[in-house]
Each structure stands twice: as structure tokens, then as C-alpha cells.
Amino acid sequence: MKYVDEFRDGALAREIAGHIAREVDPSRRYVLMEFCGGHTHAIGRHGLAELLPDQVEMLHGPGCPVCVLPVGRLEQAVTLARRPGVTLCTFGDMVRVPGRGGESLLLAKAHGADVRVVYGPAEALRFARANPHREVVFFAIGFETTAPTTALAIQEASREGLTNFSVLCHHVLTPPAVGALLEDPSNRIGGIVGPGHVCTIVGTSPFDRFAREHGRPIVVSGFEPLDLLQSVRMLIRQMNEGRAEVENQYSRAVTREGNRNAQARVAEVFELREVFAFRGLGPVPASALRVRSPYAAWDAEHKLGVPDTDVADHPACACGEVLRGVRRPEQCRVFGTACTPDTPLGACMVSPEGACSAHYRYGRLRSAGSLVRRAGATP
């Protein structure tokens, strides 16, 4: 299949890994962060970290929208779902995220709430049309990639006068999160593998100032094994040459300007929130979207009066530090014991794009085997 099989060629992957090994400076450490959770999943699934030389360290970033949403925002959705007459629609990942006291949308559903998993806002719209006696709320999360579809759903509901549909909007923005990461004094990031899907919408240009101001190279990458290995090689070349630029590896899907039509739709329906609190990063100015006042009738926060509450993560969960690259998943004291994909204590273990989930599924046994081999024993 074009653009899949040809980007998973094992011989080519080993060839690129060989080029990387020859180009690294043996006396230097290359600490790279893949921002997007889809990249984290691909690196784990395809064993790409094991192809890289010891001088290259990959950190997992906050590019999982399920993971970065703070517990207080989840609490809004749970509160709405419990209200009589409300049907809350959301993505499958979101229903299992634990909130206050371990409560989740899945548990709320088990206790009688009408919570439904949908593929997107269009499906929630169809349900609202078919059930005019229900107040249907779409719990919208995601980065710039999914925001245009939510904007279209709101505009369609407005045109139809569909008064029993609204959106609980928690779309967040990638460039401000990148800036917050690089401004964190604890960061060790030498270069960033930029989010390919986000950049199909926003383009590469919003990241220019972060590369320039912080002196860190950024390479926007696709999601197949050869994409990621090529992006790592491009970052290493920039670091070796003392450059800090935004480069586009994912040129088959991403342009500098992005999708202007999608950007226009988002701008028509949404405006910036003054501040939004990311899990792990804390309050980040102008980093999320809210519904503009002309569409207030389809804004669940405005229409249904949902307060924003500040709720702490589980005290044993290190998800926030994992999202900043300060800790690796296996360095959390409950990873793989009290916290597993079946019994998650934090959001990073729920979503397939979460760093802890990816490491649990693909990395922990391989890491243990690597330690044994390096010790000179047979695994």
C-alpha cells in the first residue's frame, strides 16, 4: 500500500540507523523529544529506540490530548453526564480516564449516566437530531487536528437551529505547549520531533519562533518508521552543525502555510482562552480554544453552566513529569504494578498515545532484556 509499506522497509530502516550511528559525535549526548503521542506509539511499536546509538535519547512529550487534559476539566464532563436528560458523547479513550476518587465517565455510565462513545462530532450531531428530547453534549478534546471538525459541527447545528446540541470545548494548542516545555528550567531537550498531524492544519511556520528563540531544532515528522528515523537524522545534523531551524520531513502531507480553509473555520467559531492549565505544564497563556459568543447557544460551558474546578492528580501518579520528559514511565513508582492499562491511576496509562501505555505495551520487556544483554548475560 502506497505510503505505508514503503515507509516500513526494514532494510532501509537499518540503513538509516547506520547513517545515524556514523553521524553522532561519540562524546556528545543527543536528547530528543517526540512531542506527539502518535510518534511515541510508533517508536515503541516498531522498536525504533533500539536501532538508535546510545548517544541518542528519546523523551516522550505532552502530545496526547487525553493525557494533557487536567482532572478538573474531566470533572466538568462527569458532572454533565450525571444530569438528567443529558447524553454525553466523547471519544473512546476519554471514558476510562480516572478523575476525582477514581471516578470516570465509564463509571458514571455504569451508575446510570448516558455516556456514548462516538467517532467524532458528526456522529453526536446525528444522535441529537434523532433524539430531540435529549440534551446532547459533545465532549471535544484534541489539538489543532480535530478542532476543525468540531467547528463544522457547531456551524451545522447553528444553521439547522438544532437547540439540543452543544459542545464542551477543550481543544488545546500545540505551539504554546512547545514554548512552555522549552521555558521549563528542568527540560533537557536538545531537539524536537514536531507533530505531523497538527502541522497538516497549522503548517510549520508557527514553530519558527520557538526554534529561533530557544535555539532548539524542530523537525516535523511523519508517523512511519522511516519517517521517524529520517527526522532523528535531520535533528542530529542540525545539532552537529549548530543550527536551530524548523525543517519539514513530512512534506507529503505538510506545508509551511497549512490548511487555510480549516484554519478559517476554526477562527470563525473559536477564540483563544486567556489561559489553560495543561497536566504537567500548569497554566499556559493563550493555549486553548473556547466557543465565540455568536455561537454561545452551542457552548455547553455557557449554556449549561459548568464550573471549572481544580482537582489534583492521584498522588502516586507521575504523569505530569512524564509529559515534560523529566521522568520516564518506568521511573514512576506505580508503573506496571498499581497502574496498568486495565487499572490506570493516571491518563498517561489510558490512551494508546500515552507514554506510559505505549511503554507498558511495547517497551518494558524490551528494556529489561536490553539491561540483561548489556550486563553480558543471556536474556
N, C-alpha and C positions, 0 to 999 in steps of 0.2 A: 504493500500500500504506500503510495507516494507520501513523503514527509513523515512516515512512521518507521517502516522497516529500514529505509536508507539512513536513518539517523540512529539506528541501534546496531550498527555493524561492529561486532566485537573486535575484529582485526583492526579496523580504523580507530576504535577506542584505545586499544593498546598502543597504536602508533602515536596518537596524540599524547597519551600519557608518557610515552618515551620522550617526546619533544619537551614536555613539561619538566621531566626529570633532568634533562640536559640543560635547560634554561635557568633553573633555580640556582641561586647562589648558596652553596653549602653552608656558609657562615650566617645565613640570614633566615629569619622566620617570616613566613607569609601567612598572616591571619586574615582570612576572607570570610565575609558573611553573606550567605544566600538569604536575601530578605524574604522571599516568597515561600509560603508553606508548600506550594506545589514543587518547588525546587528541592526542599528538604525531603519530601516524599520520594522524588525521583533519585536523589543521591543515595538514599537508603535502599530503595527497591533494587537499584541496579548495581549496588556495591561500588559506587564511584570513588568514595573516600579511600578505599583500599588500593585504587590504582594510582593515587597521588603519592609523591615522595613525602618523607617525614617532615620536611621543612614547611609543607603546606598544611595549615589547619583550617577546617571549615567550621564556622559558627552558625547556629540556627537563629534566624531573625524573627521579628514580630509580624510576618506577613501571612498570618492565619486570622481571618476576620472573626471566627468563633473564639479564638484564643485571646484576642486583644480587648474584647468587649468586657467591661468591668461587671462585677456581680450586681451592682445597683441597677444597671440597665436591664439585665436579665430579670431582676425583681419586678420591673415595670411590666414585662410580658407575662410573668406568672400572675401578677395582680389582675391584669386584664382578663387572662384566661379564666380566672375564678369567678368573674362577674356573670350573673345570669343573663342569658340571651346573647353572649359573645362567643364567636368562633374565632380562635386564633390560629392563623396559618403561618408556617415558617419552614425553613429547610431542615432536613433530617438531622444534621449534625447538632443543631441548636437544641433539640428537645432533650438531649441527655446531659447537657452541661449542668453541673451541680451549682446551686445557689445557696442562699442562707439556710443553714442547718441541713444541707444536702438536698434541699427541695429542688426539683427540676420541672420543666414543662411535662416531661413524661410522667412524673409522679402526680402532678396536678391533673393530668388526663386520667390516671388510674383512680383518682379521687372524684372523678365526675366532670372535670372541665372538658370543653370541646376544643381539643388541640389537634390540628391536622397537619400532616407533612405534605408539602407541595414542592413542585419543581421550580416554581417561580411565581411572580405576582400575577401573571396572566391566568394561572390556574385558580388563584384566590379570587380574582375578578369573576371568573365563571361561576364559582361557588356562590358569590354574593348575588349574582343575577338570578341564580336558581333558588336562592333561599332569602327572599326579601324580608322575612320575619326575623332574620338573624343579623346582628352587627358583626360584620366580618372584618377582622384586623389582620393585615399582613405585617409580620414582624420582619422588617427589612434590615439585613446586615450585609456587610461586604465592603470592599474597596471600590475604586472608581469603575471596575469592570462590570459590576452588577447594578450600579446606580442608574444607568440609562433605562434599564428595563423597568425599574420602579417608577421613574419619572413618566415613562409612557403609560404605565398603568394608572397613575394619578390623573394624567391628562385624559385618558379614555373614560375614566369614571366621571370626570368633570363634564365632558361632552355629553355623556349619557344621562347626567343627573342622577347617578347611582349613589343614593344617600346612605346606604347601609354598608359602605366600604370605606376603610381608612387605612393608613399606613403608620406604623410605629417605626419611625426612621432612625436607624443607627448606622448609616453609611459613613465610613471614615476614609481619610485621605492619606495617600502614601507619602508624597514628598515631605509634609510636616513631620511624619514619623521618622523618616530618614534623618531629617535635621535634628530631631530630638535625640536619636541614637548617637549621632556624631558629636553632639554637645555634651553628652554624658561623660563626666571625667573618668568613669570606670571603664569606658569602652577601649578595646584593644584592636579595633577594626583597622586593617590596612587597606582593604578594598571591598567593594560591594558588588555582588551578583544581583543586578537590578531586576525588578518584576516585569516579566514579559507580557503577561496578560493585561496588567494595568496600563502598560505603555501602548498597547493597541488602541486604547481610548485616549490617554493624555499625551502620548508621544514621549520623546526623550528629553525635550527641551526643559521641562520643569525641574530636572535634576542637575542642570548645568551649574547652578549657583552653589549647590552643596559640594560638588567636586572641586569647584574653584575656591570656595571659602574655607573648606576643611582640608584641602589637599589630599583627597582620597579618590582614587579612580573608581568609576562605576561602569560596569559593562552590562547592558540589558540583554538578558539571555532567554532563549527558548527552553523547552522543558524535556527534551530528549537527551539521552546520554552524551551524544556527540556535541549537542548544543552546550551543555554544561562544561564539558572538558575544554571545548574551544574557548568558552568565556573565561575559565580559570587561566588558560594560557594567555589570553589577552590582558587580563589583570596583572599577571606576573611580568609580562613585557612592560606594561606601563610602570610598574613599581621599579623594575630594574633600570628603566630609562629616566626615572624621576619625574614622570608625567602624572597628572591628575585630571583626566578628561572623562566625558561620557561617551562611550562607544556603543554601537548597536550591533550585537551579534545576531539578533533575531530579525534580520532585515526582511525576511519573507513575510513577516506579519506586522512589523512596527515601522513607523516613520517618525521623523522629527516632530511633525505637527500633530500626529494622532488623528483620531476620528472627529472631525469638526462637527458633523451632524449630531453625534452622540453628546459631545460637549455642549452644544447649543441646547439640546433637550434638557440636560441636567441643569444648566444655568437658568432656564425658564421656570423650572419647578422648585429648585432648591437654592438656598443661600448658606453661607458659612455660619456655623456656630462660633461664638466668640472663643470658646474653649471646650475641649472634650478630654475626659480622662481615659487614657489607654491603660489596660493592665500592663504593669511593668514599667511604663514610661511616665505615668502620672498625667497631670493636666498638660495638654499640648494646645497652644493657641491656634485658632483657625484650622482645625484638623478634622472636622466632621461637618456633615450637612444636616440641615433641617428644612422643613417644608416652608415655602414662601407664603405670606399672608393671603394672596389671592386664592390659594388652594387650601386654606385653613379648614374647610369643611371635610377635607380628606386627610387631615393630620390628626392621628389618634391622640398625641400628647395634648393638643389644643382641644379637640372635640370631646374627649373622654376624661380629661383632667387627670393625667397620670403623673404623679410626682416623681422626681429623680431622687433616689436615696443613695447614700454612701454605705456600702456593705463591704466588709473586709473579706479577702480570700481565706480559705482554710489555712489555719496557722502552720500546718506542716507542709503546705504546698509551695514549691519554689518556682512556679510557673512564670511569675514576673521576672525573676532573674534569668530564667532560661530564654525568655523572649528578648532580653537585652544582650544575650550572649555572655553574661557574667558567669553562669553555670552551664554545664552540660546536663542533659536529662539524667544520666546515671549518677550525677552528683547530688541529686535530691534524695533525702533520706527515706522517702516513702516510695520512690520509683521501683516498680516491679514487685512491691510487697503489698502494702496497703493500697497503693494506687496502680491500677491496671486498666486496660480498656474496658473490662467488664465491671470494674468498681472504681471509676475515676473520682479522684478528690479535686482535680483541677481541670480547666478547659483544655490544657495542652495534651491531655491524655484522651480527650474525646474525639476531636476532629481527626480524620485521616491526614490532614495537613498539619496537625500539631506536632511539634518537635518530639514530645515525649511519646506520643502514639507511634510515630514513624520509627523512633529508636527502639521502642518495645518490639515492634513487628519485624524490623529488619536489622537492627544494629547491635542489640545487646549480646546475642550469642556469638556474632562475628567478632565483636570487640573482645569478648572473653577468649575466643580462640586465638586472636592476634596476640594477646598478652602471653598466652601459653607458648606460642611459637617463638616470640621474642625472648622468652626465658630459655629457649633451647630444648623444650620438651615436645613430645608428640601430643597434639590435642585429641 
